[in-house]
């Protein structure tokens, strides 16, 4: 049995709950002391994630943390950290959706706190920090505990916003994504094996997804198999190419990461790949690089010609 999904869900929920615990408590404490008008406005803003559909929350988070958004670009350039489509991206989503539960519960507890206890401690010369941790928090512990439990449960069960922000983690998640191109064509993104370190159970799940897709009655015009040009095709890659050949499906091989090789290395690898894949001399190869755009235009023209042909 593969325990990764359980372990991943628990660590995300625990980290999110720890962050929400402190964020919710301090936000509730300071906002509860603000003027009524300001308090009302902040209440609306901070509780929006609780009433909005999770996918809408995830969409707004993508607008904020996306790789081509100012915040995402800043973190990538300054720290080399990608904020979306990683396992820890789910932490951001879980924090946002769980925060309102902790905030509202903690604020209700703080507003019901008997302030005379704090005043009494002040007359004894105790600092605000001492009063907060030694008087206010113990007196409000039931509300704080309830908020913590609710926040943990919400973070553990979160899916909508998480799937938007971390729905594709290479080597860990696999779904079939469909893209509609007007009324003339649909593109399907099938999970790939590559060199990702995944469990046997995950590979079997991927195999079931792929086989189920191809075994349905579909008008398939072209299949593009993506291979890393730096490595020899894996056993799974060869199995897929054999399947496409035996099924007489039209396909081509897209060789990625060409920017990682010199021109001499590229020419040598193209010759080697012809001998490494089945019917290599009859298969169309597209050496491409998403970094410098090499081969992208040729591939796009091929796709357009297939889509336009009847």
Secondary structure, DSSP 8 states (H G I E B T S, - for coil): ---HHHHHHHHHHHHHHHHHHHHHHHHHHHHTTS-HHHHHHHHHHHHHHHHS-HHHHHHHHHHHH-TTSHHHHHHHHHH----SSSTTHHHHHHHHHHHHHHHHHHHHHHHTS-HHHHHHHHHTT--HHHHIIIIIHHHTHHHHHHHHHHHHHHHHH--HHHHHHHS--TTT----EEEEETTTEEEEE----TT----HHHHHHHHHHHHHHHTS------EEEEEETTS---HHHHHHHHHHHHTT--EEEEEE-GGGS-HHHHHHHHHHHHHHSTTTTTS-EEE--TTT-TTHHHHHHHHHHHHH--
